[in-house]
Amino acid sequence: MTMMESPLHILHLEDDPRDAALVQAVLASGGITCAITLVQNRVAFVAAIERGGFDLILSDFSLPAFDGLSALDVARGRCPDVPFILVSGTLGEERAIDSLKSGATDYVLKERLARLVPAVHRALQEVKERVERKLAEKKREEYSRKLQVLSRRLVEAQETERRHLARELHDEIGQSLTVAQLNLQALVQSPGTKTLVPRLQESLGVIDRVLEQVHDISLNLRPSILDDLGLEPALRWFTKRQAALVGLKFNFHADALEQRLDPMIETECFRVAQGALTNVVRHARAKTLSVELRKEAGQLHLRVRDDGIGFDVRAVWEEAVRGATLGLLSMEERATLAGGGLEFKSVPGKGTEVHVWFPLIWQTSLAKSKIA
């Protein structure tokens, strides 16, 4: 056994000086350099605990007006990370088990003090591993926090770019196509263009289709109704629009909102609904659709239900994790980024429910100015 580089600061609760000296000798012979504070009663033990600075606590089990389990209770309340080893000659099997259940690191019988040095090394190794785990967990949480901030900024940048592109499509490209449409219509009515009318009409048909596509792309990128009127009108409009695509009967209900929600909550809730409703149209083969937006216990809850073919939730999640599909993961990520959560309920042949919830955060004056 190698000698420790620095003294191990030990608090030793023991009322027999001879036993205390024996313990110190055993530790020294095992290569453990110690700085031991010896206390013999509750008052001295509590005072030493309050001062702190110990790497290890050793405690006898039976003392006058005090016992090892009481000392363990004090130590766990004041310094829970410091290992606690009972060293006693009166510790039976039942009490030993109780001490370990109560949080003792280990126990050593005085008649078997050869176990003390290995027990100390195990206890210190456990402390080292626990510190390393906590450090790793702290780093992981910090990395997760930074990743979440980055993801949130990425989503915000994405939505800003979508808003910009939607307006460009509507204001610039849409208006330019409309001008071209008007000019062609004027040519159709002009004298001397009779032979060109079929081609002009064909061109007008093409422009009509392109205008419709531009309109649809603009709405899918970022519907202006979401920025102008808010979440509830945008959801009502989009639900009606999607249901009309495949002839679905639908029911829409939304609790009254006192004011506009935080833009991020509005955006992420709408995007999750957009994903859920798009899945219904593309895959569900449903006949009816229900969308609910409710306030419950300080949270905003969105539920999208259909009576379609349903799916195996576990199997689909496994495919999503493997990268086969990103839709479900994207919906979950959006909910998480906004401080909420998401769950799917589905049974093959019995429809699907998408339930997402967000903190009920209202729009600030600063957010209003950003939207404007």
BELJO-V335537 format. One record per pair of residues at least 24 apart in sequence whose ideal C-beta (glycine too) atoms are under 10 Angstrom apart, sorted by the first residue. I is the first residue (numbers start at 1). J is the second residue. Records with the same first field share a line. If there is no record, write none. Layout:
I: J ; J
//
This chain:
1: 29 ; 30 ; 31 ; 32 ; 117 ; 118 ; 121
2: 31
3: 28 ; 30 ; 31 ; 32 ; 33
4: 31 ; 32 ; 33 ; 34 ; 121 ; 124
5: 33
6: 33 ; 35 ; 55
7: 32 ; 33 ; 34 ; 35 ; 36 ; 55
8: 32 ; 33 ; 34 ; 35 ; 36 ; 54 ; 55 ; 56 ; 120 ; 124
9: 34 ; 35 ; 36 ; 37 ; 52 ; 53 ; 54 ; 55 ; 56 ; 82
10: 34 ; 35 ; 36 ; 37 ; 38 ; 54 ; 55 ; 56 ; 57 ; 58 ; 85 ; 120
11: 36 ; 37 ; 38 ; 39 ; 44 ; 45 ; 48 ; 49 ; 51 ; 52 ; 53 ; 54 ; 55 ; 56 ; 57 ; 58 ; 59 ; 71 ; 75 ; 79 ; 82 ; 84
12: 36 ; 37 ; 38 ; 39 ; 40 ; 45 ; 48 ; 54 ; 56 ; 57 ; 58 ; 59 ; 60 ; 87
13: 37 ; 38 ; 39 ; 40 ; 41 ; 42 ; 44 ; 45 ; 48 ; 49 ; 57 ; 58 ; 59 ; 60 ; 61 ; 63 ; 66 ; 67 ; 68 ; 71 ; 72 ; 74 ; 75 ; 84 ; 86 ; 87
14: 38 ; 39 ; 40 ; 58 ; 59 ; 60 ; 63 ; 87 ; 88 ; 110
15: 39 ; 40 ; 41 ; 60 ; 62 ; 63 ; 64 ; 66
16: 40 ; 60 ; 63 ; 89 ; 110
19: 60 ; 87 ; 88 ; 89 ; 110 ; 113
20: 58 ; 60 ; 87
22: 87 ; 110 ; 113 ; 116
23: 58 ; 60 ; 87 ; 108 ; 110 ; 113 ; 116
24: 58
25: 113
26: 87 ; 108 ; 113 ; 114 ; 115 ; 116 ; 117 ; 120
27: 56 ; 58 ; 113 ; 116 ; 117 ; 120
28: 117
29: 113 ; 114 ; 117
30: 113 ; 114 ; 116 ; 117 ; 118 ; 120 ; 121
31: 117 ; 121
32: 56 ; 116 ; 117 ; 120 ; 121 ; 124
34: 58 ; 120
39: 63 ; 71
40: 64 ; 66
41: 65 ; 66
42: 66 ; 67 ; 70 ; 71 ; 74
45: 70 ; 71 ; 74 ; 75
46: 71 ; 74 ; 75 ; 78
49: 74 ; 75 ; 77 ; 78 ; 79 ; 82
50: 74 ; 78 ; 79
52: 78 ; 79 ; 82
53: 79 ; 82
54: 79 ; 82 ; 83
55: 82 ; 83 ; 120 ; 123 ; 124 ; 127
56: 82 ; 83 ; 84 ; 85 ; 105 ; 120 ; 123 ; 124 ; 127
57: 82 ; 83 ; 84 ; 85 ; 86 ; 104 ; 105 ; 123
58: 83 ; 84 ; 85 ; 86 ; 87 ; 108 ; 116 ; 119 ; 120
59: 84 ; 85 ; 86 ; 87 ; 88 ; 99 ; 104 ; 107
60: 86 ; 87 ; 88 ; 89 ; 90 ; 91 ; 110
61: 86 ; 87 ; 88 ; 89 ; 90 ; 91 ; 92 ; 95 ; 96 ; 99 ; 107 ; 109 ; 110
62: 88 ; 89 ; 90 ; 91 ; 95
63: 88
67: 95
68: 95 ; 99 ; 102 ; 104 ; 107
69: 95 ; 98 ; 99 ; 102 ; 103 ; 104
71: 104
72: 98 ; 99 ; 102 ; 103 ; 104 ; 105
73: 102 ; 103
75: 103 ; 104
76: 102 ; 103 ; 104
81: 127 ; 130 ; 131 ; 134
82: 123 ; 127
83: 119 ; 120 ; 122 ; 123 ; 124 ; 125 ; 126 ; 127 ; 130
84: 123
85: 115 ; 116 ; 119 ; 120 ; 122 ; 123
86: 119
87: 113 ; 115 ; 116 ; 119
148: 333 ; 336 ; 337
149: 337
151: 333 ; 334 ; 336 ; 337
152: 264 ; 268 ; 337 ; 338
154: 337
155: 264 ; 267 ; 268 ; 271 ; 330 ; 333 ; 334 ; 337 ; 338
156: 263 ; 264 ; 267 ; 337
158: 222 ; 267 ; 271
159: 221 ; 222 ; 226 ; 227 ; 263 ; 264 ; 267 ; 268 ; 271
160: 222 ; 370
161: 221 ; 222
162: 218 ; 220 ; 221 ; 222 ; 223 ; 267
163: 221 ; 222 ; 223 ; 224 ; 226 ; 227 ; 267 ; 371
164: 221 ; 222
165: 217 ; 218 ; 221 ; 222
166: 214 ; 217 ; 218 ; 219 ; 220 ; 221 ; 222 ; 223 ; 224 ; 227
167: 218 ; 221 ; 222 ; 224 ; 227
168: 218 ; 221
169: 213 ; 214 ; 215 ; 216 ; 217 ; 218 ; 219 ; 221 ; 222
170: 214 ; 215 ; 217 ; 218 ; 219 ; 221 ; 222 ; 224
171: 218
173: 210 ; 211 ; 214 ; 217 ; 218
174: 210 ; 211 ; 214 ; 215 ; 218
176: 214
177: 206 ; 207 ; 208 ; 210 ; 211 ; 214
178: 207 ; 211
180: 204 ; 207 ; 210 ; 211
181: 206 ; 207 ; 208 ; 210 ; 211
182: 207
216: 241
220: 274 ; 278
222: 267 ; 270
223: 270 ; 274
225: 270
226: 263 ; 266 ; 267 ; 269 ; 270 ; 271 ; 371
227: 263 ; 266 ; 267 ; 371 ; 372
228: 371
229: 260
230: 257 ; 259 ; 260 ; 261 ; 263 ; 266 ; 270 ; 363
231: 257 ; 260 ; 261 ; 263 ; 265 ; 266 ; 267 ; 269 ; 270 ; 273 ; 293 ; 300 ; 302
232: 256 ; 257 ; 260 ; 261 ; 266 ; 293
234: 266 ; 267 ; 269 ; 270 ; 273 ; 274
235: 266 ; 269 ; 270 ; 273 ; 274 ; 277 ; 291 ; 292 ; 293 ; 302 ; 304
236: 291 ; 293
238: 270 ; 273 ; 274 ; 277 ; 278 ; 291
239: 273 ; 277 ; 280 ; 289 ; 290 ; 291 ; 304
240: 291
241: 277 ; 281
242: 273 ; 274 ; 276 ; 277 ; 278 ; 280 ; 281 ; 289 ; 291
243: 277 ; 280 ; 281 ; 286 ; 288 ; 289 ; 291
244: 281
245: 277 ; 278 ; 280 ; 281 ; 282
246: 280 ; 281 ; 282 ; 284 ; 285 ; 286 ; 287 ; 289
247: 287
248: 277 ; 280 ; 281 ; 284 ; 286 ; 287 ; 288 ; 289 ; 306 ; 307 ; 308
249: 286 ; 287 ; 288 ; 289 ; 290 ; 307
250: 277 ; 280 ; 286 ; 288 ; 289 ; 290 ; 291 ; 306
251: 288 ; 289 ; 290 ; 291 ; 292 ; 305
252: 289 ; 290 ; 291 ; 292 ; 293
253: 290 ; 291 ; 292 ; 293 ; 294 ; 303
254: 291 ; 292 ; 293 ; 294 ; 295 ; 302
255: 292 ; 293 ; 294 ; 295 ; 296 ; 300 ; 301
256: 295
257: 293 ; 295 ; 300 ; 360 ; 362
258: 295 ; 362
259: 362 ; 363
260: 362 ; 363 ; 364 ; 367 ; 368 ; 371
261: 300 ; 358 ; 359 ; 360 ; 361 ; 362 ; 363 ; 367
262: 338 ; 339 ; 358 ; 359 ; 360 ; 361 ; 362 ; 363 ; 364 ; 367
263: 361 ; 363 ; 364 ; 367 ; 368 ; 370 ; 371
264: 334 ; 337 ; 338 ; 339 ; 358 ; 361 ; 363 ; 367
265: 300 ; 338 ; 339 ; 340 ; 358 ; 359 ; 360 ; 361 ; 362 ; 363
266: 300 ; 338 ; 358 ; 361 ; 363 ; 367 ; 371
267: 334 ; 338
268: 331 ; 333 ; 334 ; 335 ; 336 ; 337 ; 338 ; 339 ; 340 ; 356 ; 358
269: 293 ; 300 ; 301 ; 302 ; 334 ; 335 ; 338 ; 340 ; 356 ; 357 ; 358
270: 302 ; 334
271: 330 ; 331 ; 334 ; 335 ; 338
272: 302 ; 304 ; 330 ; 331 ; 332 ; 333 ; 334 ; 335 ; 338 ; 340 ; 342 ; 354 ; 355 ; 356 ; 358
273: 302 ; 303 ; 304 ; 331 ; 354 ; 356
274: 331 ; 334
275: 304 ; 327 ; 328 ; 330 ; 331 ; 334 ; 354 ; 356
276: 302 ; 303 ; 304 ; 305 ; 306 ; 327 ; 328 ; 331 ; 342 ; 344 ; 352 ; 353 ; 354 ; 355 ; 356
277: 304 ; 306 ; 354
278: 327
279: 304 ; 306 ; 308 ; 311 ; 327 ; 328 ; 331 ; 352 ; 354
280: 304 ; 305 ; 306 ; 307 ; 308 ; 351 ; 352 ; 354
281: 306
282: 327
283: 308 ; 309 ; 310 ; 311 ; 327 ; 352
284: 308 ; 309 ; 310 ; 311 ; 346 ; 351 ; 352
285: 309 ; 310
286: 310 ; 351 ; 352
287: 351
288: 351
289: 351
290: 351 ; 353
291: 354
292: 355
294: 357
295: 360
296: 357 ; 360
297: 357 ; 360
298: 359 ; 360 ; 361
299: 339 ; 340 ; 341 ; 357 ; 358 ; 359 ; 360
300: 338 ; 340 ; 356 ; 357 ; 358 ; 359 ; 360 ; 361
301: 340 ; 355 ; 356 ; 357 ; 358 ; 360
302: 335 ; 340 ; 342 ; 354 ; 355 ; 356 ; 357 ; 358
303: 345 ; 353 ; 354 ; 355 ; 356 ; 357
304: 352 ; 353 ; 354 ; 355 ; 356
305: 345 ; 351 ; 352 ; 353 ; 354 ; 355
306: 346 ; 351 ; 352 ; 353 ; 354
307: 349 ; 350 ; 351 ; 352
308: 346 ; 349 ; 350 ; 351 ; 352
309: 346 ; 347 ; 348 ; 349 ; 350 ; 351 ; 352
310: 345 ; 346 ; 347 ; 348 ; 349 ; 350 ; 351 ; 352 ; 353
311: 344 ; 346 ; 347 ; 348 ; 349 ; 351 ; 352
312: 346 ; 347 ; 348
313: 343 ; 344 ; 345 ; 346 ; 347 ; 348 ; 352
314: 344
315: 348
316: 344 ; 346
317: 344
328: 354
331: 356
332: 356
334: 358
//
